[in-house]
Amino acid sequence: MERKYDAAASDPLPPLQSLPGVDHIGPPEQQDLDAVYFDTAELALAARRITLRRRAGGSDAGWHLKLPLAAGNAAKSGSHRAEMTVRCPSGCGSSCASTAGTANSCRSHG
């Protein structure tokens, strides 16, 4: 399960320039994304809380694999999932898995 949260438009933006790793701040940038999610016919990945998707569009186009972490590792990392991304060109094949679903979305970065 992936959880994402959104703030209300009226919520003030915190001072992002003071966060470590922030190299610039600019106006929002719209990205159109298409994602295809893969699993076996028996939903073996979902049963193990594993997500495999192929995303086109945006700055992180490619294959994305999300794996659950063991409790001890989750406490150390502050996250409950390990994420791996392999960037690849638009012709990257996907014939090795069954499509579980597709998602079209629009994402803004700022």
C-alpha positions as CSV (number, residue, x, y, z in Angstrom):
1,M,0.0,0.0,0.0
2,E,1.3,3.4,-0.9
3,R,0.1,6.5,0.9
4,K,0.4,10.0,-0.4
5,Y,-0.9,13.1,1.3
6,D,-1.8,16.5,0.0
7,A,-2.0,19.8,1.8
8,A,-4.8,22.3,1.2
9,A,-4.1,25.2,-1.1
10,S,-4.5,27.6,1.8
11,D,-1.8,25.8,3.9
12,P,1.5,27.9,4.0
13,L,4.5,26.4,2.3
14,P,7.4,25.7,4.8
15,P,10.8,27.2,4.0
16,L,12.0,24.5,1.6
17,Q,15.3,26.2,0.8
18,S,16.5,25.4,4.3
19,L,16.1,21.6,3.8
20,P,19.2,19.5,3.1
21,G,19.5,18.5,-0.6
22,V,17.3,21.3,-2.0
23,D,19.3,22.9,-4.8
24,H,16.7,25.3,-6.1
25,I,13.1,26.4,-5.7
26,G,10.9,27.5,-8.6
27,P,7.3,27.7,-9.8
28,P,5.3,24.4,-10.1
29,E,6.0,22.3,-13.1
30,Q,3.3,20.0,-14.6
31,Q,4.2,16.5,-15.7
32,D,1.9,14.1,-17.5
33,L,2.5,10.5,-16.3
34,D,1.3,7.1,-17.5
35,A,1.9,4.1,-15.3
36,V,1.3,0.4,-15.9
37,Y,1.3,-1.9,-12.9
38,F,2.4,-5.6,-13.2
39,D,1.6,-8.7,-11.2
40,T,1.0,-12.4,-11.8
41,A,-2.5,-13.7,-12.6
42,E,-2.6,-14.9,-9.0
43,L,-1.6,-11.5,-7.6
44,A,1.5,-12.9,-6.0
45,L,3.3,-9.5,-5.8
46,A,0.3,-7.8,-4.2
47,A,0.0,-10.6,-1.7
48,R,3.6,-9.8,-0.6
49,R,3.1,-6.0,-0.6
50,I,5.4,-5.7,-3.7
51,T,4.6,-3.1,-6.3
52,L,6.1,-3.3,-9.9
53,R,5.3,-0.5,-12.4
54,R,6.5,0.9,-15.6
55,R,6.1,4.7,-15.7
56,A,6.4,6.9,-18.8
57,G,6.6,10.6,-18.6
58,G,8.1,12.8,-15.9
59,S,11.7,12.9,-14.6
60,D,11.6,9.3,-13.2
61,A,10.4,7.4,-16.3
62,G,11.3,3.7,-16.1
63,W,10.7,0.6,-13.9
64,H,9.9,1.1,-10.3
65,L,10.0,-1.7,-7.7
66,K,8.8,-1.2,-4.2
67,L,9.5,-3.9,-1.5
68,P,8.4,-4.1,2.1
69,L,11.1,-3.7,4.7
70,A,11.6,-5.9,7.7
71,A,10.5,-4.1,11.0
72,G,14.1,-3.5,12.1
73,N,15.1,-2.0,8.8
74,A,12.0,0.1,8.6
75,A,12.8,1.7,12.0
76,K,16.3,2.5,10.9
77,S,15.4,4.0,7.5
78,G,12.2,5.8,8.6
79,S,10.3,4.1,5.8
80,H,8.4,0.9,5.5
81,R,9.3,0.2,1.8
82,A,12.5,0.0,-0.2
83,E,12.3,1.6,-3.6
84,M,14.4,0.8,-6.6
85,T,14.2,2.6,-10.0
86,V,15.7,1.7,-13.3
87,R,15.5,4.5,-15.8
88,C,15.0,3.3,-19.4
89,P,14.0,4.6,-22.8
90,S,10.4,4.5,-24.0
91,G,11.0,1.3,-25.9
92,C,11.7,-0.7,-22.7
93,G,10.0,-4.0,-23.0
94,S,7.3,-5.4,-20.6
95,S,6.5,-8.8,-21.9
96,C,7.7,-10.7,-18.8
97,A,4.8,-9.9,-16.6
98,S,1.0,-9.6,-16.7
99,T,-0.6,-6.1,-16.6
100,A,-2.5,-5.6,-13.4
101,G,-3.7,-2.1,-14.2
102,T,-2.9,1.3,-15.7
103,A,-3.0,4.7,-14.2
104,N,-2.8,8.1,-15.9
105,S,-2.0,11.0,-13.7
106,C,-0.8,14.5,-13.7
107,R,1.8,15.6,-11.2
108,S,3.0,19.1,-10.3
109,H,6.5,19.7,-8.9
110,G,7.5,23.0,-7.5
